[in-house]
Amino acid sequence: QVRLVESGGGSVQAGGSLRLSCAASGPTLRRSCMGWFRQAPGKEREGVGIAYTGGGNPRYAESVKGRFTISRDNGMNTLNLQMNNLKPEDTGIYYCVLGQSTVCSGASWASETYFGHWGQGTQVTVTS
């Protein structure tokens, strides 16, 4: 069974940085699409960014481009999310997700229905 465990959430002032990590274990797909979603209070989940474990450039939501960076450590089955210049609207629960490799090349990757595996989530709070 695939297991995704997030770590690194916390509280930070606007303009600050946080780094989230996701450790994947179990029969993970050698070639899969991993990424991050988030859910703000009272709002629907939204895609933050994705990365193909086989390589290539990550893809990001417009709202985080230039501020967030996804990196992979395939040897340790870890996906990281470096978040810089954080804004209060970045506040929410951040989820690590894993899906089929084809999701990463699709036009509409930011749908939560494409990801069958989810972590428990980690809270990120950005204060103004």
ABEGO torsion letter per residue (X at the ends): XBBBBBBGBEBBBBGBBBBBBBBBBEBBBABBBBBBBBBBBGBBBBBABBBBAAEEBBBBBAAABGABBBBBBAAAGBBBBBBBGBBAAABEBBBBBBBBAAAAABABAABAAABABBBAEBBBBBBX
